[in-house]
Amino acid sequence: MAYKQKSKKQKKTRVETAIVHVKSSFNNTLVSITDPEGNVLLRCSSGRLGFKGARKGTPFAATQIGTTLAKDMANFGIRVLEVNLQGPGSGRDSIVRAFQSSGFSISVLRDVTPLPHNGCRAPKKRRV
């Protein structure tokens, strides 16, 4: 039985608008860029750019992610961005500023951080 070679997926070459998903924790910043259907076009993190340890969660690392992704997005023809921000980290604002300074227009800025409606049961009271 001969091995059947799979054809590689073709990336979309022209996308007008894209959705940027930013997950910013205290330790790291993860960014993925999708088309409106949800297919991931690009992704990057501060660890991928060579930052280690505590420097991964800094606003400077997030700015570097934004500028790196902005160069890659030029190949796709993306001009308009919707940004979904998630998490309490310090890289949230820096990502948005990096995209704006690179010439992209941001149409929607959404905070999608999950909030508990009552959450888990609290631990029992401490007796001293």
C-alpha positions as CSV (number, residue, x, y, z in Angstrom):
1,M,0.0,0.0,0.0
2,A,1.5,3.3,-1.1
3,Y,1.7,6.3,1.2
4,K,-0.7,9.0,0.1
5,Q,0.9,12.4,0.5
6,K,-1.4,15.1,2.0
7,S,-1.5,18.4,0.3
8,K,-0.5,21.4,2.4
9,K,-3.1,23.9,3.5
10,Q,-3.1,27.1,1.5
11,K,-3.2,30.2,3.6
12,K,-5.6,32.9,2.6
13,T,-3.8,35.6,0.8
14,R,-6.3,38.5,1.1
15,V,-8.2,39.3,4.3
16,E,-9.6,42.7,4.8
17,T,-10.5,42.5,8.5
18,A,-9.0,40.3,11.2
19,I,-9.7,39.5,14.8
20,V,-6.8,39.8,17.3
21,H,-7.1,37.7,20.4
22,V,-4.8,38.9,23.2
23,K,-4.4,36.8,26.4
24,S,-2.3,38.7,28.8
25,S,-1.4,37.1,32.1
26,F,1.1,38.4,34.7
27,N,3.7,36.0,33.3
28,N,3.3,36.1,29.6
29,T,1.4,37.6,26.6
30,L,-0.1,35.4,23.9
31,V,-1.5,36.9,20.7
32,S,-3.3,35.1,17.9
33,I,-4.8,36.7,14.7
34,T,-7.7,35.0,13.1
35,D,-10.0,35.8,10.1
36,P,-13.7,36.5,10.8
37,E,-14.5,32.7,10.5
38,G,-12.0,31.9,13.3
39,N,-9.2,30.3,11.3
40,V,-5.8,31.2,12.8
41,L,-3.6,33.2,10.4
42,L,-0.7,34.2,12.7
43,R,0.3,33.8,16.3
44,C,3.1,34.9,18.6
45,S,4.1,35.1,22.2
46,S,6.8,36.8,24.1
47,G,8.6,33.5,24.8
48,R,8.9,33.0,21.0
49,L,10.7,36.3,20.6
50,G,13.4,35.2,23.1
51,F,12.1,36.8,26.4
52,K,12.6,34.6,29.4
53,G,11.3,34.7,33.0
54,A,9.8,37.8,34.4
55,R,10.5,39.8,31.2
56,K,7.8,37.9,29.3
57,G,5.0,39.7,31.1
58,T,6.3,43.2,30.5
59,P,4.7,45.9,28.3
60,F,7.9,46.1,26.2
61,A,7.7,42.4,25.3
62,A,4.0,43.0,24.3
63,T,5.1,45.9,22.1
64,Q,7.6,43.7,20.4
65,I,4.9,41.1,19.7
66,G,2.7,43.8,18.1
67,T,5.4,45.1,15.8
68,T,6.5,41.5,14.8
69,L,2.9,40.6,13.9
70,A,2.3,43.9,12.2
71,K,5.1,43.1,9.7
72,D,3.6,39.6,9.0
73,M,0.0,41.0,8.7
74,A,1.1,43.2,5.8
75,N,1.4,40.1,3.6
76,F,-2.3,39.3,4.2
77,G,-3.6,42.7,3.3
78,I,-5.2,43.3,6.7
79,R,-6.2,46.9,7.4
80,V,-9.0,46.8,10.0
81,L,-8.7,45.0,13.4
82,E,-11.1,43.8,16.1
83,V,-9.2,43.3,19.3
84,N,-10.3,40.9,22.1
85,L,-8.4,41.5,25.3
86,Q,-8.4,38.8,28.0
87,G,-6.6,38.7,31.4
88,P,-5.2,41.2,33.9
89,G,-1.6,41.5,32.5
90,S,0.3,44.6,31.7
91,G,0.7,43.8,28.0
92,R,-2.9,44.6,27.1
93,D,-2.5,48.3,26.3
94,S,0.9,47.9,24.8
95,I,-0.4,45.5,22.1
96,V,-3.2,47.9,21.1
97,R,-0.7,50.9,20.9
98,A,1.7,48.8,18.8
99,F,-1.0,48.0,16.3
100,Q,-2.2,51.6,16.1
101,S,1.3,52.9,15.5
102,S,1.8,50.4,12.7
103,G,-1.0,51.9,10.8
104,F,-3.9,49.6,11.5
105,S,-7.3,50.9,12.3
106,I,-9.0,49.3,15.3
107,S,-12.8,49.1,14.9
108,V,-13.7,47.2,18.0
109,L,-11.9,46.9,21.4
110,R,-13.5,44.2,23.5
111,D,-12.7,42.9,27.0
112,V,-13.5,39.2,27.1
113,T,-12.0,38.5,30.5
114,P,-14.0,35.7,32.2
115,L,-15.7,36.9,35.4
116,P,-17.2,34.5,37.9
117,H,-20.9,35.1,38.8
118,N,-20.3,33.7,42.2
119,G,-17.3,31.5,41.8
120,C,-16.0,28.6,43.8
121,R,-16.8,28.1,47.5
122,A,-14.5,30.1,49.8
123,P,-12.1,28.3,52.1
124,K,-13.2,27.8,55.7
125,K,-12.4,30.5,58.2
126,R,-9.0,30.3,59.9
127,R,-9.0,29.6,63.6
128,V,-6.1,31.1,65.5
